[in-house]
Amino acid sequence: SALLKGCRCLEIDCWDGSNNEPVVYHGHTLTSKIPFHSVIQVIDKYAFLASDYPIVLSLENHCSPKQQEVMADYLESILGDKLLTSTFGDTVVTQLPSPEALKFKILVKNKKVGTIEEGMLRRDLDSHGETGEIFEFENMSDEDEADEKAPLYPKSDSSKRKSERRPSPPPRKKAKMKKTKIAIALSDLVIYTKSEKFVSFEHSLANQKCYENNSIGEVRARKFVKHSAKEFVSHTSRFITRIYPKGTRTNSSNYNPQEFWNVGCQMVALNFQTPGVQMELQNGKFLDNGGCGYILKPEFLRNHNSTFTPHDVGRYSKPMSLSIRLICGHQLPPSNLSKTNKADPLVQIEIYGVPGDQAKKKSSVIKSNALNPRWDETFSFIVQVPELALIRFCVEDEISLVANEFLGQYTLPLLSLSKG
């Protein structure tokens, strides 16, 4: 269902199963287990029905090297030519290919031993039984809970006089090195999407290759948006960055994706099974070019020298005045909760974008008329960064002064609204 909704990056949570058959389920939870090969068969069948553009399979890999080899075999045998197994053109990769060049291709995102170039040299050798080791810092925890305990920025109180020396913050625990074993057969299927542990923006700038991607948990990413947005924008102009929901969201709730789009994050992962405003924003955002699952970021989020930040848009502001006349509604769904089964409809018009553009305006309530309510009201907004703005129309039924029932909504990118 996610693929049919135009999703282009799927996380697959893989674990060792019995009889050497890897299984997919949400680890340490009560979700049912599905054989890995079944998941890949379904992806093969539905991959390109909604869009021709490439799919990234983001493997959250908890499997032993032995079962990683089984995964590699299934990926190759089931996906066949759709699976990207080699680079385009030069072996030395200095730039990622465009989505256009990768049409109808499926990419594996996983940790990888060594460089793409080394993997390509092994192409025709049988690497079954071979494993490689990856060393990475242990305490750069992906789990947000760990980040909560070690604030990235000591809180400072600027009102104190400079003479009062604050005690220095406690030292971070020493980083331990952790080693992970990876089957070479699976490692060599990773081409342009190599998972690389995120250490810091400085570390990435100095060491990261263009085909290495980071995943950052929402809590840590939110701190970066707040305290180092300029470095964040600079980072996402160079490297594909994935944001994922924190582990404590056991009910599959979602964060607001807008704050991470605002700093140029490419893969803002949401739980597709959970309806609500967050998924509506996601669906609206990707309506822009036929719902193909990819949209071009604005120039100020692609430029390596950009000084744009969402909190201080400065010279990147291109103010646009938006005037919306709400005329009428037609055959709105009746309310489930009112006694007369007739809704008392109102419309909320909301702008989502950089913090300065966030706005919400509300129409009057038309009593007991879901058939053909008429408002004839005009709403005006000034939008500073229209390239990042979405507009959401939400129709609600006023049940009481404090509660409304959701009747329907439509969200779309501001710049794809037609005038008139």
N, C-alpha and C positions, 0 to 999 in steps of 0.2 A: 504493500500500500504506500510506503514511503517513496519507492521508485515511481509509482504512478502519479504521485504528487509532485514529481520533478526533482526529488532529492538527488544530489550528485555525490554525496560523501556519506558512506554508511560505516558505523562502528560495529565491528563483529568481535564479541567477547569470547575468546576460544580457550577451552580447557581440555586436559587429557580425559578421554572417555575409555570405556572398557573395550576389549578386543582391538586395541590399537586404532580406535575410531575417534578422532577429536569431536568434541561436542561444543555447541554454542549455547550459553545461558548467561544470565547476569550473576556473576560470581557471588557466593555467600548469601544468596537470596532464594526465595521460594519459586522463582520462575522455572518453567519446564525446560528440559534440555532437548535441543534439536541437533541431529547429526550435522556436522560441518558440511558434508557433501550435499545435503538437502538444501542448505542455505545457499550454497554456490549455484546449485541447479536453478533455484528460483531467481537468483540474481541474473543468471545467464538468460533466463526466459523474459524477464521484465526490464532488463537494463536500459534498452533504448526505445521503449515504447513512447515515453513522454518527451524524450529529448535525445538528440544525436550526440550530445556533448559528453566528454569523458566522465567516468565514475571512478572515485577513489574508494578503495576498501581499506578502512583504517583498522588494522588488526590489533586488538588488545590481546596480546598473546601470552597466555599462561601455560603453554604446552611444553612438554619435554622435547628435546631435539628430535627424538624418534617420531613423535606425532607431528612435529613441524614438517618433517619430510613428507608425511602422509598429506598434510595440508597443501604442500607445494605440488604434489602429484595431482591432487584434485583440481587445484586452480588451473594447472596446465591442461589436464585432460578434459575438464568440463568447459572451460571458457575458450580453449583453442586459440584461434587467431585474434579474438577480442582482447586477450591478455597482452599487455605491453611487456615485452621481454628484452627489448634492446633500445638503445638510444637512436635518435635521428641524426644522420649526418656524422659530424665529427664525434670521435669517442670522447674527447675532452669536453666536458659540459661547462660552459661559462654562462649559459642563459637557459631558462626553461622554455620549452615550446609553448605556443599559444593553445588555448582550448580548441581552436579551429583545426590545428595540426593534429590534435589528439582525438578527433571525432571517432565515435564507435570503439574507443579503447577503454579498457579497465586497468587501473593502476593499483598496485599493492603498496600500501603504506605500512611499514613495519621497521623495526630496527634492522640495521644492515652492518655486516662486517666489512670494514674498509671502504674504498671508493667505488663509484660506478665503473671507472676504468678497469680496476682489478677484477671486478665481477664479469665485465665483458670479455676479458682475456680468457676466462674459464668457460666461456659459452658452450663449447662443444665437448667439454670433458664431463664424465659422469661423476658428480660430486656426492653421490649417496653415501651416507655414513660419515661424511665430514662435518665437523662443527667448527665454529669460530667463537672467540670470546670477545665480549664488549665490556670495557671498564667504564664505569661512570660514577659520579659523586652520589653517595647514598642520601645525604641529608637534604639535597635539593628536592625535597619531597613534592611529588605531584599532588599529594593529598592536602587539600586546603586546611584541614584541621591543624596540620603541622605548621602551616604558615600563620595560623591564628596565634599560635603560642609564641612565635618569634616574629614580632612586628618588623617589617622591612625598614620602617622609619621610626626612630625614637620620637615620641611625642615631645614637642618643645613648647614652652610657654614663653612667648616673646615679651610678655609684660614684666618678667623678672629682670632685675638689674643685672648687667653683665658680671658684676663682681661676685654674685652668688653662683659659685661653680656647681653645676649639676653633677652628680656621680655619673661616671661613664656607664653606658649600657652594658649589661652582662655579655660576655663573649659568646658568639654562636658556637654550638658544638662543633668539634673538629669534623670536617667532612671525611667520611669513611668511603673507601672505594668498594663498589659492589661489582661483581662480575656476572654477566649473563651469558648463557650458552645459546648460540643460534645455529640452526642447521644451515649449512652453506646453500643447499638446494632452495630454501625459502629466501635466504638473504639475497641470492642472485636474481630473484624475481622483483626486487625493489629497485626501481630505476630512478624516477624523478621525485619520489616521495619517501625520503629516508627520515624516519623518526629520530630526532636528536633531542636529548634532555636539555631543557632550557636552564641556563645558569644565570646569565644576566645580559642586559642589552650590550654592555661593553664587550663581554666575552663573545657574543654572537658576531658583533661587528668585526672583531679581530680574527675569528676562527671559522665562522660558519660558511658552508658552501651553499650556492644558490639552490641546490636540490635537497637541502636538509630543512626539515620542518619542525616547528616546536608545537607542543600542546601545553597550554597553561590553564589551570583551574580558574573558575570564575572569581573566587575570592581574591586570589593573588592578582589576577588581571584587573580587577576593579581598583585595587590599590595602585597599580601602575597607571591606570587612566587618571586617577586623582593626583598622583604625585609626580609622574614622569611621562606625561602624555606626549611630549615632543619626541622623546626617545622611542616611545611605543610606535608612533607614526613612522619614524625613521626605520624602525625594525620591520614593520609590516610592508614598507615600500620595497624591502629587499627579500624578505622570506615569508613563505606561507605560514600563517599562524592560526592554530586551532584553539578555540576556547571550549571547555566542556563543563557541564553542570557539576556542582559540588556533590560529593558522595552522600551528604546528609539528606539529599532530596529523594528519600525513599519512596515518596508518593509520586515520583516522576514529574514534579512541578517544574516549571521553566523560569529562567531569568529573562530579563528584558534584553533582547539581542541588540537593540539600537545602540546601547552605550559602547558596544564592541565594534559595530560597523563604523561608528563615529571616528575610531582610531585606525580603521583600515584592516581589521582582522578578516581573513578570507573565509575561514571555516568556523562559523559560530553555531556550535552544535546544540540542537534542541531535541527534546523528547517528542517525536512526532505523534505519539499515542495520546498526548494530552492537549485537548482543545483549550482555547482561551486567547487572550489578547496577544500573547507572545507568538503563538503560531500564526495568528491573523496578520501580525506585522511581517512575519517571515514570508507568508504567502503573498502579501501585498508587495513587498520589496522585490520579489522575483517575478512579478507580473510584467516588469518593465519591457522585456524584449521577447514576448511570446512565451514566457515561462520556461525557457530552455535551461534554467538552473545556473546560469552564469551571468553576472552583470559587470560591466567595466567600472572600476572605481573612479571617482572624480580625479582630475589631474593632480590636485593638491595632496592626494593620498598615494599617488604613484611616484611623485617626484622625490628623489633621494634628498634633495636640499630643502624640502618643504619645512616651514616653521609653523604649520597649522596645528592648533590644538582645539578640541571641542569647546573648552571653557573660555578661550580667548581667541575668537576667530580673526580678529584684527583685519589685515588687508584682504583676507579671503572672503570677507562678507560681500555678497552681491544682493543687497536687500531687494525683496520683491514684494509687491503688495498683492494680497490675495483677497478677492471679495467673492463670497458665496451667497447666492440667493436660494434659500430653501423654499421651494414652492409648495409641494404637496406630496402625499404618500398615496399608495394605491394597493388595496387588498393586503394590508399587513396581517400577519398571523394574529388570531385572537389570543387573549391572555389565558394561560392555564389557571391563573390564580384568582382572577376576579369573579365575583358571583354572577355577573351578567354575561360573562364570557366575551365582553367587549373591552378592548384595550383602551387605556388613556395614554396615547403615544407621545413621546418627546424624542428629539434627536440631539445627540451630542456630536459636536464636530471637534476632532482632536488633531493637533499637529504633533508628530513625533520627529525629533531631529536632534541637533546639538542642544545642550541644556537651555540656551537662551531662546530657542525657538519652540520649546515645549509649551503647548497652550491647549486650553479646552474651553469651548463655549457651548451653551445649552439653549435649546429652543424653548418656547412655551409649551404647555401640555394641552393637547386637544382632548376634551373629555368624551369618553364612550364612542370613539369613532376609529375603528381599525380599517374600515372599508375605503374611505377617501378623505383622510384628514388634510386640512389645508392650513399652511402656516404663513406663507408670504413674508418671511423674515430675511434680513440680510446680515451676514456676519463678515467682519473684516479682520485680516491678520497681516502682520508684517513678518516676512520670513527672511532671516539673515543668510542662511546657507541652504538655498532651495535644493541643491544637488543631493543633500543627505536627508531631505524631509519626506515623510510619508503623511498622508492625510487619511483619517479614519472617520467614517460616518457610522454611528452606532444608534440603532433605534431601540428604545426601551419603553416599557409600560410602567407608568408610575402607580405603584401599588399603595404606597403610603408616603408621607413626607420624608421618611428616611430610607425607603427601600424601593428599588426598581427591578423589574424583571427584563432580562435580555431578550429581544425579539429578533434582531438580525444586525449584520454589520457589513461594511465594505471598506477595504483599505487599499490604497494605491499610491505609487510614488507621485509626489506633488508635480514633478515636471512632466508626468505623462497625462495630466489632466488636460482635456481640450477646453478651449475658451468657448463661451457662448452657450 
